[in-house]
Amino acid sequence: MLGRTATQRFFGIVKSRTSDRSAFFSTYRKPLSCSDVVIVGGGIVGVATARELKRQHPELSVTLVEKENALAQHQTGHNSGVIHAGIYYKPGSVKARLCNRGMDLLYKYLDRKNIPYKRVGKLIVATDCNELERLDSLFQRGMDNQVPDLSMIEGDKIKKYEPNARGLKAIYSPYTGIVDYGVVTNSFADDFKASRGEVILNFKVTDFQMEPKLTEQDPHPIRVISECGQFVKAAFVLCCAGLYADKLAVLTGGKSDPAIIPFRGEYLILKPTKENLVRGNIYPVPDPKFPFLGVHFTPRMDGSIWLGPNAILAYSREGYGYLSFSPTELLDSLSYRGLHKLIYSNFSYGIKETMKSLFKIIQVKELQRYVPSLSVYDVTSGPTGVRAQALSPNGELVEDFVFEGGDKQNPRILHCRNAPSPGATSSMAIAEVLVDKIRKCVANIKELEKKTEKCT
């Protein structure tokens, strides 16, 4: 087994960046659990991976820890609920591959578990001539990504799918659907617990520590410590921490880049008497000059219709409202050089998004491009969500999924650093990838231990 020096070299031990209080108290407590694998984060990606790990390896003991008192409380529980078909993503990217695979796995799972969903379809509508070339390119991208049954329709055919919509031309995706991802996450959790997986709630991770010495009697060298001093022990840790992905990576010796910058998205809702204006998803043609997709129409499982969202900097990583404010987290975002460059290159866009937040008529006017009969009197303020957007130091949005760790520097800890939309759609496919990475990491750890034993 590895001694302290070798452990530090191979496992990248870092001195706690938090108060020593939790570490002090954890020294004198018994662990809540000792597991082969601990997964940090109770969003859909973390829970899907816990489920998949137990499905493929029932012999492993697996514990999932979540800081809230229930699962799916942040990005998973605040997103629009769309099942994406994979049109937008760069062909050959991890996103494109996992969205396609994830959608297929998800629909089969929903059918098998009798979880309600609706395959309502999606129109991506060009409303002026400048968008037609981009629409054609997007259609080709969808074909390259093997999006099922994708079609291009002329303007006079749009009303067949959306009687109140207008446009010059549109892409139609019949496989785009909607679901309640909170329900899906809890179903994954039920599967996980039924296979003897353990879920610990109200466990906010603030530190990771490595035991100074590994023994055959205690093969769980990592302590995952909560803010109140409780801890769990693990042989391997996977972090799926969403809005705090970068912070937990830094705690384990990882890089600070890409940084997570929280963007709040605010929705409007159609009033119940106007819900018949829209049947399915209506999306704009994305403009590559701007960092976010733009406002769209999204039906929900409860029958409501969400309109939006905009995209403005959140005042805290879980800042769902204007009064949700963390001076430390806001300063952290504002001091990041990548955000400076993003703001500089998209200043007018940022002003426009802020104006949408202040005056709903501006957002309604943008929506009227697609449904002209929509009025400001037809909508009311709706929910908000916060998107964990990974941003590079040069101010570019990190578009693809990013997984980090599990290497010689840090063989016992793996991080999901970036899993934005279509992360929920892709969750079951992401889980397959992460389980495969965990399997390879465990094999590498065993090989390192053998080499070290020969040297001692």
Order of alpha helices (4+ residues) and beta strands (2+ residues): alpha-alpha-beta-alpha-beta-alpha-beta-alpha-beta-beta-alpha-beta-alpha-beta-beta-alpha-beta-beta-beta-beta-alpha-beta-beta-beta-beta-beta-alpha-alpha-alpha-alpha-beta-beta-beta-alpha
